[in-house]
Amino acid sequence: MIRSVYPVKISGCAKLGKNKRRTTPDTYLLAAPGGSRSSDARQIVRAIEAEFLKGRRGRLARFYPEVFASREMGRLYGLVDAHGEVVAALAARLAKIRSGDAGSTVAMIGFVVTAPEHRGRGLGQRLMNESAEHLRTSGVDLGVLWTRRHDLYLKTGWQIADPTVVGKWRGGAAPPASAAWTKAPFAPALRRRLNSLRPQAALERPLMLYDKLPYPAERLWVATSPGAHVLVGENGDAAHALEWAGDPARVTDLLADVAQRWPDLTLRGTAADPVARHLKRGGLVDFQPEPAGMWISLSRRFRKRDGIWIPRLDRI
């Protein structure tokens, strides 16, 4: 769990006003905390929602409160043109990781968007560079993002660092007698139990993230048994196993219970994960590599072998 999140101070520029930083003669960078109700923050959020919601009901703050409704964890960036319009935008969520005695601050980048009428001008690349520099000078050590278009980010210094594997459950369905199901929000005692079971101890995960609703999931559930748990996102008749931890055999039993409820079950893990290896050896899941996570060193130098788990940081 997170004991403290390093707040990023949004610095200003006297000539352009608070939170503004010149990038080129016709644009400037706008930065705001995620929970801000300022006109600047609302303008950035509107630009992001116009692309990612596209007419769907609701607000992104419902699905990602730690990004869009938290001043401590969320950061918003927008590239503004000479007319005061946001032409490109992105959001970031802060978290803390720990390796041994060393602690670092990480920014998970997401919702990168350029207005359709301004695409092809390099504004997205400019925004990535400027926001990364702002995060670096604000004390963030590492940037992480998820994308399938790696070519767009490799040119700005990002690296592919993702051992993710994805597959469909094909092992049948049988509920274990000891399984217990709970729908989010979870009780504090259960959230502490889930944190104690997580294999990625280096990531100090805030308890509140167990209560968020990963888009586009309609509900979030956890199935537990002694020494194991599976976190499940429900989307109609389909489900996604978002996280699991514990004894591989017990996790497998829980997944069989999940498959009884949702026969269309997708699983996401990592190639080195003992549960994923157990499932693949048993022919229960045909995992295939699906690298989507990238990272960039900002204030500290990281090596890929130092933390292949980093792309699995709760993505946005």
VMD Tcl script that draws the C-alpha trace (Angstrom):
set ca {
  {0.00 0.00 0.00}
  {1.11 3.57 -0.49}
  {2.13 5.23 2.74}
  {2.85 8.48 0.98}
  {2.72 9.64 -2.61}
  {5.22 12.25 -3.62}
  {3.16 15.24 -4.73}
  {4.37 16.78 -7.96}
  {4.56 20.54 -7.70}
  {3.10 22.16 -10.79}
  {5.56 24.91 -11.57}
  {4.60 28.08 -13.39}
  {6.06 30.59 -15.80}
  {5.68 34.26 -14.95}
  {5.33 35.48 -18.52}
  {2.67 32.97 -19.47}
  {0.88 32.66 -16.13}
  {0.66 29.84 -13.65}
  {1.10 26.29 -14.98}
  {2.01 27.44 -18.49}
  {5.32 26.79 -20.21}
  {6.29 27.93 -23.71}
  {7.07 25.14 -26.20}
  {7.12 26.79 -29.63}
  {6.10 30.29 -30.79}
  {2.54 29.10 -31.40}
  {1.98 26.64 -28.51}
  {2.52 26.30 -24.78}
  {2.24 23.49 -22.26}
  {-0.60 23.58 -19.76}
  {-0.28 21.50 -16.57}
  {-2.84 20.91 -13.83}
  {-3.50 18.47 -10.97}
  {-6.05 15.79 -11.71}
  {-8.51 16.96 -9.08}
  {-8.37 20.61 -10.09}
  {-11.61 22.37 -11.01}
  {-9.84 25.19 -12.80}
  {-10.83 26.16 -16.32}
  {-7.46 24.89 -17.53}
  {-8.06 21.41 -16.09}
  {-11.61 21.27 -17.44}
  {-10.36 22.20 -20.90}
  {-7.81 19.38 -20.88}
  {-10.35 16.85 -19.62}
  {-12.88 17.87 -22.30}
  {-10.26 17.30 -25.00}
  {-9.46 13.82 -23.64}
  {-13.09 12.80 -23.17}
  {-14.03 13.96 -26.68}
  {-11.68 11.29 -28.04}
  {-11.96 8.47 -25.52}
  {-15.64 8.58 -24.66}
  {-16.96 9.52 -28.13}
  {-20.55 9.96 -27.13}
  {-20.66 7.30 -24.40}
  {-22.42 8.28 -21.23}
  {-20.45 9.00 -18.09}
  {-17.20 10.71 -17.23}
  {-13.65 9.39 -17.11}
  {-13.46 10.48 -13.48}
  {-15.82 7.61 -12.68}
  {-13.52 5.00 -14.21}
  {-10.21 6.62 -13.22}
  {-10.74 8.70 -10.07}
  {-7.07 8.53 -9.10}
  {-6.20 10.26 -12.40}
  {-9.03 12.72 -12.97}
  {-10.29 13.35 -9.42}
  {-7.15 13.23 -7.27}
  {-4.82 16.20 -6.93}
  {-2.21 13.97 -5.24}
  {-2.09 11.20 -7.85}
  {-3.41 12.67 -11.09}
  {-1.69 15.01 -13.54}
  {-3.16 16.59 -16.67}
  {-1.18 18.05 -19.57}
  {-2.39 19.93 -22.61}
  {-0.69 21.57 -25.57}
  {-2.47 24.85 -26.27}
  {-2.36 26.80 -29.53}
  {-2.29 30.55 -30.09}
  {-6.11 30.65 -29.95}
  {-6.20 29.09 -26.48}
  {-7.49 25.72 -27.69}
  {-6.12 22.40 -26.43}
  {-4.80 20.67 -29.54}
  {-3.17 17.68 -27.78}
  {-3.55 16.26 -24.29}
  {-2.61 13.41 -21.98}
  {-3.08 12.32 -18.38}
  {-0.73 10.71 -15.86}
  {-1.15 8.82 -12.60}
  {1.57 8.90 -9.96}
  {2.61 5.92 -7.88}
  {5.58 4.87 -5.79}
  {7.73 1.80 -6.35}
  {10.30 0.31 -4.03}
  {13.27 -1.89 -4.83}
  {15.17 -2.85 -1.70}
  {15.74 0.33 0.28}
  {15.38 2.63 -2.73}
  {12.09 4.36 -3.49}
  {11.10 5.97 -6.79}
  {8.17 7.91 -8.17}
  {6.53 6.64 -11.35}
  {4.12 8.37 -13.73}
  {1.80 6.12 -15.74}
  {1.02 8.01 -18.97}
  {-2.30 7.49 -20.75}
  {-5.11 9.08 -22.76}
  {-2.69 10.58 -25.28}
  {-4.79 12.41 -27.87}
  {-4.35 14.96 -30.64}
  {-7.36 16.79 -32.05}
  {-8.23 15.26 -35.47}
  {-7.81 18.54 -37.35}
  {-4.29 18.99 -35.96}
  {-2.85 15.53 -36.56}
  {0.23 14.98 -38.68}
  {2.02 18.06 -37.33}
  {4.12 16.36 -34.65}
  {2.08 17.83 -31.80}
  {1.71 14.49 -30.03}
  {5.47 13.96 -30.03}
  {6.01 17.51 -28.81}
  {3.50 16.97 -26.00}
  {5.21 13.73 -24.93}
  {8.60 15.44 -24.80}
  {7.37 18.49 -22.91}
  {5.28 16.60 -20.36}
  {8.12 14.12 -19.73}
  {10.47 17.03 -19.08}
  {7.95 18.64 -16.73}
  {7.56 15.39 -14.81}
  {11.34 14.98 -14.62}
  {11.89 18.45 -13.20}
  {9.04 17.79 -10.75}
  {10.84 14.79 -9.25}
  {9.35 11.86 -11.17}
  {11.90 9.12 -11.84}
  {10.23 6.91 -14.43}
  {7.50 7.16 -17.06}
  {5.40 4.15 -18.09}
  {2.79 3.85 -20.83}
  {0.77 1.22 -22.69}
  {0.46 1.29 -26.47}
  {0.44 -1.02 -29.47}
  {2.04 1.64 -31.68}
  {5.56 1.45 -30.31}
  {7.02 3.31 -33.29}
  {5.38 6.56 -32.20}
  {7.25 6.55 -28.87}
  {10.56 4.88 -29.64}
  {11.66 8.07 -31.41}
  {11.13 10.09 -28.21}
  {13.31 7.87 -26.01}
  {10.80 5.29 -24.75}
  {11.77 1.61 -24.55}
  {9.70 -1.56 -24.84}
  {9.85 -3.36 -21.49}
  {6.90 -5.68 -21.39}
  {6.71 -9.46 -20.79}
  {2.89 -9.48 -20.96}
  {1.10 -12.58 -22.24}
  {-2.63 -12.80 -23.01}
  {-4.84 -15.82 -23.62}
  {-8.33 -17.29 -23.48}
  {-9.39 -19.79 -20.84}
  {-10.07 -23.23 -22.30}
  {-9.76 -25.40 -19.20}
  {-13.40 -26.00 -18.37}
  {-15.40 -24.70 -15.43}
  {-15.82 -26.10 -11.93}
  {-16.30 -24.00 -8.80}
  {-14.09 -24.77 -5.79}
  {-16.06 -25.28 -2.61}
  {-13.91 -22.78 -0.70}
  {-14.29 -19.83 -3.11}
  {-15.86 -16.58 -1.88}
  {-17.04 -13.79 -4.18}
  {-17.15 -10.08 -3.37}
  {-18.20 -7.16 -5.54}
  {-16.33 -3.85 -5.29}
  {-16.03 -1.71 -3.27}
  {-14.11 -4.07 -1.05}
  {-13.92 -3.88 2.73}
  {-10.63 -2.52 4.10}
  {-9.72 -5.88 5.67}
  {-10.12 -7.62 2.31}
  {-8.08 -4.98 0.50}
  {-5.25 -5.44 3.01}
  {-5.43 -9.18 2.43}
  {-5.20 -8.73 -1.33}
  {-2.19 -6.46 -0.96}
  {-0.47 -9.07 1.24}
  {-0.90 -11.69 -1.47}
  {0.29 -9.58 -4.40}
  {3.47 -10.95 -5.96}
  {4.70 -7.52 -7.01}
  {5.77 -6.26 -3.61}
  {7.98 -3.63 -5.22}
  {4.89 -1.66 -6.28}
  {3.34 0.16 -3.33}
  {-0.22 0.04 -4.54}
  {-2.82 2.35 -2.97}
  {-5.78 0.53 -1.50}
  {-8.21 2.83 -3.33}
  {-7.25 1.27 -6.65}
  {-9.02 -1.95 -5.72}
  {-12.25 0.02 -5.85}
  {-11.80 1.66 -9.24}
  {-13.71 0.41 -12.27}
  {-11.25 -0.48 -15.06}
  {-12.76 0.82 -18.29}
  {-14.80 -0.64 -19.97}
  {-15.68 -3.12 -17.18}
  {-19.21 -2.73 -15.84}
  {-18.44 -4.35 -12.47}
  {-15.38 -5.42 -10.53}
  {-15.27 -8.65 -8.50}
  {-12.73 -10.58 -6.48}
  {-12.82 -14.34 -5.95}
  {-10.85 -15.53 -2.93}
  {-9.87 -18.77 -1.27}
  {-7.25 -19.47 1.40}
  {-3.94 -18.28 -0.05}
  {-5.21 -17.10 -3.44}
  {-7.31 -14.46 -5.18}
  {-8.40 -13.43 -8.67}
  {-9.51 -9.91 -9.60}
  {-12.15 -9.94 -12.35}
  {-13.59 -7.19 -14.52}
  {-17.07 -7.99 -15.89}
  {-18.23 -6.63 -19.23}
  {-21.59 -8.16 -20.21}
  {-21.12 -11.87 -20.91}
  {-17.34 -11.52 -21.00}
  {-14.79 -11.19 -18.21}
  {-11.11 -10.32 -17.83}
  {-8.87 -11.78 -15.14}
  {-7.04 -8.55 -14.30}
  {-4.86 -9.87 -11.50}
  {-4.20 -13.06 -9.61}
  {-1.89 -14.11 -6.81}
  {-1.23 -17.07 -4.57}
  {-0.61 -20.79 -4.97}
  {-0.87 -21.70 -8.70}
  {-3.16 -24.68 -8.09}
  {-5.52 -22.63 -5.93}
  {-5.54 -19.76 -8.43}
  {-6.39 -22.29 -11.14}
  {-9.37 -23.49 -9.13}
  {-10.57 -19.92 -8.76}
  {-10.21 -19.30 -12.49}
  {-12.34 -22.39 -13.15}
  {-15.00 -20.80 -10.97}
  {-14.69 -17.55 -12.93}
  {-15.08 -19.47 -16.20}
  {-18.31 -21.01 -14.96}
  {-19.76 -17.53 -14.52}
  {-18.26 -16.06 -17.72}
  {-17.29 -18.66 -20.35}
  {-15.70 -15.87 -22.40}
  {-12.73 -15.33 -20.09}
  {-9.55 -13.48 -21.08}
  {-6.45 -13.69 -18.90}
  {-3.51 -11.29 -18.79}
  {-0.26 -12.18 -17.06}
  {3.49 -12.22 -17.59}
  {5.69 -14.91 -19.10}
  {7.69 -15.35 -15.88}
  {4.66 -15.54 -13.58}
  {4.40 -18.99 -11.87}
  {0.61 -19.04 -12.29}
  {0.84 -18.28 -16.01}
  {3.46 -21.01 -16.47}
  {1.27 -23.46 -14.55}
  {-1.76 -22.64 -16.70}
  {0.18 -22.97 -19.94}
  {1.83 -26.27 -18.97}
  {-1.57 -27.70 -18.09}
  {-3.05 -26.67 -21.44}
  {-5.61 -24.49 -19.67}
  {-4.65 -21.24 -21.42}
  {-2.86 -20.70 -24.72}
  {-0.90 -17.59 -23.79}
  {0.60 -15.44 -26.53}
  {3.03 -12.52 -26.12}
  {1.35 -9.13 -26.30}
  {3.88 -6.43 -25.46}
  {2.22 -3.08 -24.97}
  {4.11 -1.53 -22.05}
  {6.93 0.99 -22.53}
  {9.01 3.05 -20.13}
  {11.41 5.99 -20.11}
  {14.00 6.89 -17.50}
  {13.56 10.45 -16.22}
  {15.34 11.43 -12.99}
  {17.06 8.08 -12.45}
  {18.65 5.52 -14.72}
  {16.70 2.27 -14.91}
  {17.65 -0.92 -16.68}
  {15.09 -3.25 -18.15}
  {16.29 -6.14 -16.00}
  {15.76 -4.03 -12.88}
  {12.00 -4.16 -13.13}
  {10.21 -6.06 -15.88}
  {7.16 -5.82 -13.64}
  {6.89 -2.06 -14.15}
  {4.63 -2.19 -17.24}
  {2.09 -4.04 -15.10}
  {1.72 -0.99 -12.92}
  {-2.01 -0.33 -12.84}
  {-2.43 1.09 -16.29}
  {-4.72 3.86 -17.35}
}
mol new
graphics top color blue
foreach p $ca { graphics top sphere $p radius 0.5 }
foreach p [lrange $ca 0 end-1] q [lrange $ca 1 end] { graphics top cylinder $p $q radius 0.2 }
display resetview
